[in-house]
Each structure stands twice: as C-alpha cells, then as structure tokens.
C-alpha cells in the first residue's frame, strides 16, 4: 500500500505542478485583461483554443468565467498547499487533497455536462478536459487514505519494546 500511495502522490505532484502554472498564466487570461500577460502566453492560449476548438475559452460563457474565478481563488491555493503537503509529508495533506478533489469533481461535472450536452465539443476537446475529472477522483480517493508517514512497519517492534528485560 505504501508504494501505491507514493506512486499516487508522485502523479498528483506532477499534476499539481502543472496546475500551479496553468491557472495563473493561461486560465487567468479569461478574467484579466490580455494586456496584463506577455505576448508569448497570449499566443499560447490562442493556439490552444484553435487547436482544440475550445469554444468555452473562445466564447467565455458566464458559468465558465465563474469556474475560472473559482479555480484561481479557491483551487489554486489548495494546489500550493498540496504541493507543500506532499513534499513535507504533512498530516493535513489528506484533508486539503480531499477538499481539492471534491471541488475539482464538482467543477468538472458542470464542464463535462456542458461539453457533452451542447454537442459542440470535439473528441479532442473532450479528451483534453476528461483527465481532470480523473485527477479530481484520484485526489479525492488519496484524501481518504490515512496518513502513514509515522506508521510502524508490520511485524517489527518499536525500539522501546525491542530491548530485553533484565531479570
């Protein structure tokens, strides 16, 4: 179980690191003036919109803009905490990971509902957004697993009990 948790934590760390940069550099372009961003980032976002035919980022419907605000104000700080929690093996990591997972699942339910219901989304766009639902589920499940940084290995006695008693 320990190896599996470490593998999941590594996967989450990579995903959180991507989200650490993607949120404020790409997604924030939907809610802040484009002039506040370097030209290279604006072109990167535009290339993504064209390549994946992401009509949500192009049309900016109100619910999508609200979800971006939610990501920047609520989820992005949780990403920071989760990165620190993984790297420092903090016992509260489970709680922040659980909260992050539940919030991502909630947001992705609305997004995927729109993408599937509107019939506007290409398969490529669905393939781009769908893994985020998996990330939310993975984070939620990881948050439910007890913190094991200080657990004693099975079959080994703690050092205090390992000493022989003198008669």
Backbone as numpy.savetxt, mean C-alpha at the origin, in Angstrom:
# Nx Ny Nz CAx CAy CAz Cx Cy Cz
6.22 -20.28 9.20 5.40 -19.08 9.20 6.26 -17.83 9.20
7.41 -17.90 9.87 8.30 -16.75 9.95 8.83 -16.35 8.59
9.19 -17.35 7.77 9.70 -17.06 6.42 8.61 -16.41 5.57
7.39 -16.91 5.68 6.29 -16.35 4.90 6.03 -14.90 5.29
6.06 -14.61 6.59 5.86 -13.23 7.06 6.97 -12.32 6.53
8.19 -12.80 6.54 9.31 -12.00 6.04 9.15 -11.75 4.54
8.70 -12.75 3.79 8.49 -12.60 2.35 7.37 -11.58 2.09
6.29 -11.68 2.85 5.18 -10.73 2.70 5.63 -9.33 3.09
6.39 -9.22 4.18 6.89 -7.91 4.60 7.79 -7.29 3.53
8.60 -8.11 2.88 9.47 -7.61 1.81 8.64 -7.12 0.63
7.64 -7.90 0.26 6.75 -7.50 -0.83 6.02 -6.19 -0.48
5.52 -6.11 0.75 4.84 -4.89 1.19 5.80 -3.70 1.22
7.03 -3.93 1.65 8.02 -2.85 1.70 8.27 -2.29 0.30
8.37 -3.15 -0.69 8.56 -2.69 -2.07 7.34 -1.89 -2.52
6.14 -2.41 -2.26 4.91 -1.72 -2.66 4.77 -0.38 -1.94
5.08 -0.36 -0.64 5.00 0.89 0.12 6.01 1.92 -0.40
7.18 1.46 -0.79 8.19 2.37 -1.32 7.73 2.99 -2.64
7.10 2.19 -3.49 6.55 2.72 -4.74 5.47 3.75 -4.42
4.58 3.42 -3.48 3.50 4.33 -3.12 4.04 5.61 -2.47
5.15 5.49 -1.78 5.77 6.65 -1.14 6.08 7.74 -2.16
6.52 7.32 -3.35 6.87 8.29 -4.39 5.73 8.57 -5.36
4.94 7.57 -5.68 3.88 7.74 -6.68 2.80 8.71 -6.20
2.44 8.62 -4.94 1.38 9.49 -4.42 1.67 10.98 -4.60
2.73 11.47 -3.98 2.97 12.91 -4.08 3.52 13.37 -5.43
4.13 12.50 -6.20 4.73 12.93 -7.46 3.82 12.78 -8.68
2.98 11.76 -8.68 2.12 11.51 -9.84 0.65 11.81 -9.52
0.12 11.14 -8.52 -1.30 11.30 -8.19 -1.64 12.72 -7.75
-0.74 13.37 -7.08 -1.00 14.73 -6.59 -1.21 15.72 -7.73
-0.80 15.37 -8.93 -1.00 16.26 -10.07 -2.48 16.44 -10.39
-3.33 15.56 -9.88 -4.77 15.69 -10.09 -5.40 16.74 -9.20
-4.76 17.05 -8.07 -5.38 17.95 -7.11 -4.62 19.26 -6.92
-3.40 19.32 -7.40 -2.60 20.54 -7.32 -2.33 21.06 -8.72
-2.01 22.35 -8.84 -1.72 22.89 -10.18 -0.53 22.17 -10.81
-0.64 21.90 -12.10 0.42 21.20 -12.83 1.71 22.00 -12.81
1.60 23.31 -12.69 2.80 24.16 -12.67 3.66 23.93 -11.43
3.11 23.26 -10.43 3.87 22.97 -9.21 4.80 21.77 -9.38
4.73 21.09 -10.50 5.50 19.87 -10.72 6.50 20.07 -11.84
7.65 19.39 -11.74 8.63 19.47 -12.84 8.04 18.90 -14.13
8.48 19.42 -15.23 7.98 19.01 -16.55 8.12 17.52 -16.78
9.19 16.93 -16.29 9.41 15.49 -16.50 8.31 14.66 -15.83
7.84 15.07 -14.66 6.76 14.36 -13.97 5.43 14.55 -14.68
5.20 15.74 -15.20 3.96 16.01 -15.94 3.92 15.15 -17.20
5.05 15.07 -17.90 5.11 14.23 -19.11 4.94 12.75 -18.76
5.51 12.32 -17.64 5.38 10.93 -17.21 3.92 10.57 -16.95
3.21 11.46 -16.26 1.78 11.22 -16.00 0.99 11.22 -17.30
1.29 12.14 -18.19 0.58 12.21 -19.46 0.84 10.97 -20.31
2.05 10.49 -20.29 2.38 9.27 -21.04 1.61 8.07 -20.48
1.52 8.01 -19.14 0.75 6.93 -18.51 -0.72 7.01 -18.94
-1.30 8.20 -18.89 -2.72 8.38 -19.26 -2.96 7.93 -20.70
-2.06 8.27 -21.59 -2.22 7.89 -23.00 -2.00 6.40 -23.22
-0.96 5.86 -22.58 -0.64 4.45 -22.80 -1.69 3.51 -22.23
-2.21 3.83 -21.04 -3.18 2.96 -20.39 -4.62 3.40 -20.63
-4.80 4.49 -21.35 -6.13 5.05 -21.61 -6.89 5.23 -20.30
-6.23 5.84 -19.32 -6.82 6.04 -18.00 -7.75 7.25 -18.03
-9.00 6.97 -18.31 -9.98 8.05 -18.43 -10.25 8.73 -17.08
-10.00 8.04 -15.99 -10.20 8.66 -14.68 -9.19 9.79 -14.45
-7.94 9.55 -14.80 -6.93 10.59 -14.63 -7.10 11.70 -15.67
-7.63 11.36 -16.83 -7.83 12.37 -17.87 -9.06 13.24 -17.59
-10.15 12.61 -17.19 -11.41 13.34 -16.99 -11.56 13.92 -15.58
-10.87 13.38 -14.61 -10.90 13.82 -13.22 -12.32 13.91 -12.63
-13.06 12.80 -12.60 -14.38 12.86 -11.96 -14.24 13.16 -10.47
-15.26 13.77 -9.91 -15.18 14.24 -8.52 -14.85 13.13 -7.52
-15.46 11.96 -7.69 -15.19 10.89 -6.73 -13.73 10.45 -6.80
-13.13 10.48 -7.99 -11.74 10.08 -8.15 -10.81 11.10 -7.52
-11.11 12.36 -7.70 -10.32 13.42 -7.05 -10.41 13.28 -5.53
-11.60 12.96 -5.04 -11.76 12.75 -3.59 -10.93 11.57 -3.11
-10.87 10.50 -3.90 -10.05 9.35 -3.52 -8.57 9.68 -3.54
-8.15 10.56 -4.45 -6.75 10.99 -4.46 -6.45 11.81 -3.21
-7.37 12.70 -2.82 -7.18 13.44 -1.57 -7.09 12.47 -0.39
-7.94 11.47 -0.38 -7.93 10.45 0.67 -6.58 9.75 0.71
-6.07 9.42 -0.47 -4.76 8.77 -0.54 -3.66 9.66 0.03
-3.67 10.93 -0.35 -2.60 11.84 0.08 -2.68 12.20 1.57
-3.89 12.37 2.07 -4.05 12.81 3.46 -4.04 11.66 4.45
-4.62 10.53 4.09 -4.76 9.42 5.03 -3.81 8.25 4.74
-3.80 7.78 3.50 -3.02 6.59 3.19 -1.52 6.87 3.10
-1.13 8.02 2.57 0.29 8.29 2.42 1.03 8.34 3.76
0.47 8.99 4.80 1.14 8.91 6.10 1.22 7.48 6.65
0.20 6.67 6.36 0.25 5.26 6.77 1.36 4.51 6.03
1.60 4.87 4.78 2.71 4.28 4.03 4.03 4.59 4.74
4.20 5.84 5.14 5.43 6.22 5.87 5.57 5.41 7.16
4.49 5.33 7.92 4.53 4.57 9.16 4.81 3.10 8.92
4.21 2.54 7.88 4.41 1.12 7.59 5.84 0.82 7.16
6.44 1.71 6.39 7.84 1.51 6.00 8.71 1.51 7.25
8.51 2.49 8.11 9.28 2.56 9.36 8.99 1.34 10.23
7.72 0.95 10.31 7.33 -0.19 11.14 7.97 -1.49 10.69
8.06 -1.69 9.38 8.71 -2.90 8.86 10.20 -2.86 9.16
10.84 -1.74 8.82 12.30 -1.65 8.97 12.76 -1.71 10.42
11.94 -1.18 11.32 12.32 -1.14 12.73 11.64 -2.24 13.55
10.89 -3.12 12.91 10.15 -4.20 13.59 9.32 -3.69 14.76
8.54 -2.69 14.50 7.70 -2.10 15.55 6.46 -2.95 15.79
6.06 -3.10 17.04 4.88 -3.93 17.34 3.57 -3.34 16.83
3.52 -2.03 16.61 2.30 -1.40 16.12 2.15 -1.52 14.61
3.14 -2.11 13.92 3.06 -2.27 12.47 1.80 -3.02 12.05
1.41 -4.04 12.82 0.20 -4.80 12.47 -1.01 -3.89 12.40
-1.12 -2.99 13.35 -2.28 -2.10 13.41 -2.29 -1.15 12.21
-1.16 -0.51 11.93 -1.13 0.44 10.81 -1.29 -0.29 9.47
-0.77 -1.49 9.39 -0.91 -2.28 8.16 -2.37 -2.69 7.96
-3.04 -3.07 9.03 -4.45 -3.43 8.98 -5.30 -2.23 8.54
-5.03 -1.06 9.10 -5.77 0.14 8.74 -5.53 0.49 7.27
-4.26 0.41 6.86 -3.93 0.71 5.46 -4.64 -0.26 4.53
-4.58 -1.55 4.83 -5.22 -2.55 3.99 -6.72 -2.32 3.86
-7.38 -2.04 4.97 -8.83 -1.81 4.94 -9.17 -0.57 4.12
-8.36 0.48 4.23 -8.64 1.70 3.48 -8.39 1.51 1.99
-7.36 0.75 1.63 -7.08 0.49 0.22 -8.19 -0.37 -0.39
-8.63 -1.39 0.33 -9.72 -2.23 -0.17 -10.99 -1.40 -0.39
-11.28 -0.51 0.52 -12.46 0.34 0.40 -12.36 1.24 -0.83
-11.22 1.89 -0.99 -11.03 2.80 -2.14 -11.04 2.02 -3.45
-10.39 0.87 -3.46 -10.31 0.09 -4.69 -11.66 -0.51 -5.07
-12.50 -0.77 -4.10 -13.85 -1.26 -4.41 -14.60 -0.22 -5.22
-14.50 1.04 -4.82 -15.15 2.12 -5.57 -14.53 2.27 -6.96
-13.21 2.25 -7.02 -12.53 2.41 -8.31 -12.83 1.27 -9.27
-12.68 0.05 -8.80 -12.94 -1.09 -9.67 -14.41 -1.18 -10.06
-15.29 -0.77 -9.15 -16.72 -0.72 -9.49 -16.98 0.24 -10.63
-16.33 1.39 -10.59 -16.46 2.36 -11.69 -15.86 1.81 -12.98
-14.65 1.25 -12.89 -13.98 0.75 -14.09 -14.78 -0.37 -14.76
-15.29 -1.29 -13.96 -16.06 -2.41 -14.52 -17.46 -1.99 -14.94
-18.07 -1.12 -14.16 -19.44 -0.71 -14.44 -19.57 0.24 -15.62
-18.57 1.07 -15.83 -18.65 2.05 -16.92 -18.40 1.44 -18.29
-17.74 0.30 -18.31 -17.38 -0.38 -19.55 -16.44 0.47 -20.41
-15.83 1.50 -19.82 -14.87 2.35 -20.54 -13.44 1.85 -20.40
-13.20 1.05 -19.39 -11.83 0.65 -19.06 -11.33 -0.44 -19.99
-10.12 -0.26 -20.47 -9.47 -1.29 -21.28 -8.96 -2.39 -20.35
-8.66 -3.53 -20.93 -8.09 -4.62 -20.14 -6.75 -4.20 -19.53
-6.01 -3.39 -20.27 -4.71 -2.90 -19.78 -4.89 -2.02 -18.54
-5.92 -1.18 -18.55 -6.18 -0.32 -17.40 -6.64 -1.15 -16.20
-7.50 -2.12 -16.44 -7.93 -3.01 -15.36 -6.75 -3.77 -14.77
-5.84 -4.20 -15.63 -4.65 -4.91 -15.16 -3.73 -3.99 -14.37
-3.82 -2.70 -14.61 -3.00 -1.73 -13.85 -3.59 -1.49 -12.46
-4.90 -1.38 -12.35 -5.53 -1.06 -11.07 -5.78 -2.29 -10.18
-6.03 -3.44 -10.78 -6.39 -4.64 -10.01 -5.36 -5.06 -8.95
-4.06 -5.00 -9.23 -3.09 -5.40 -8.20 -3.18 -4.59 -6.91
-3.72 -3.38 -6.99 -3.85 -2.59 -5.77 -4.88 -3.19 -4.82
-5.88 -3.86 -5.38 -6.83 -4.58 -4.52 -6.10 -5.72 -3.82
-5.24 -6.43 -4.57 -4.43 -7.49 -3.97 -3.51 -6.95 -2.89
-2.93 -5.77 -3.13 -2.08 -5.13 -2.12 -2.88 -4.85 -0.85
-4.10 -4.35 -1.02 -4.95 -4.07 0.14 -5.28 -5.32 0.92
-5.62 -6.39 0.21 -5.93 -7.66 0.87 -4.70 -8.20 1.59
-3.54 -8.13 0.93 -2.30 -8.62 1.53 -1.95 -7.82 2.79
-2.09 -6.50 2.71 -1.80 -5.65 3.88 -2.78 -5.94 5.01
-4.05 -6.12 4.67 -5.05 -6.43 5.69 -4.74 -7.75 6.38
-4.43 -8.77 5.58 -4.11 -10.09 6.16 -2.83 -10.03 6.99
-1.84 -9.27 6.51 -0.59 -9.14 7.28 -0.86 -8.44 8.61
-1.79 -7.51 8.61 -2.14 -6.82 9.84 -2.82 -7.73 10.85
-3.40 -8.82 10.38 -4.07 -9.76 11.29 -3.11 -10.78 11.89
-1.91 -10.91 11.33 -0.93 -11.88 11.84 -0.23 -11.26 13.04
-0.13 -12.01 14.16 0.51 -11.45 15.35 1.97 -11.11 15.10
2.43 -10.06 15.78 3.83 -9.63 15.70 4.69 -10.69 16.37
5.75 -11.14 15.69 6.53 -12.25 16.20 8.00 -11.92 16.40
8.36 -10.66 16.53 9.77 -10.28 16.65 10.39 -10.81 17.94
9.61 -10.93 19.01 10.16 -11.34 20.30 9.70 -12.74 20.71
9.17 -13.49 19.78 8.69 -14.82 20.13 9.86 -15.78 20.29
9.67 -16.78 21.13 10.70 -17.78 21.39 10.51 -18.91 20.42
11.61 -19.43 19.89 11.53 -20.53 18.93 10.94 -21.77 19.60
10.15 -22.53 18.86 9.52 -23.73 19.39 10.59 -24.77 19.71
10.45 -25.39 20.87 11.38 -26.44 21.26 12.61 -25.95 21.99
12.80 -24.65 22.10 13.95 -24.11 22.81 13.47 -23.47 24.09
14.26 -23.63 25.13 13.91 -23.03 26.41 14.57 -21.68 26.52
13.92 -20.73 27.18 14.56 -19.45 27.42 15.82 -19.65 28.25
16.76 -18.72 28.13 18.05 -18.84 28.79 17.91 -18.99 30.30
16.94 -18.34 30.91 16.77 -18.41 32.36 16.39 -19.82 32.81
15.64 -20.55 31.99 15.22 -21.90 32.36 16.25 -22.95 31.95
17.21 -22.57 31.12 18.18 -23.54 30.61 19.26 -23.86 31.65
19.44 -23.00 32.66 20.47 -23.28 33.68 20.06 -24.47 34.54
21.06 -25.23 34.92 20.81 -26.40 35.78 20.62 -25.93 37.21
19.74 -26.62 37.90 19.53 -26.32 39.30 20.59 -27.01 40.12
21.06 -26.31 41.14 22.02 -26.92 42.07 21.25 -27.50 43.21
21.65 -28.68 43.60 20.95 -29.38 44.67 21.37 -28.95 46.02
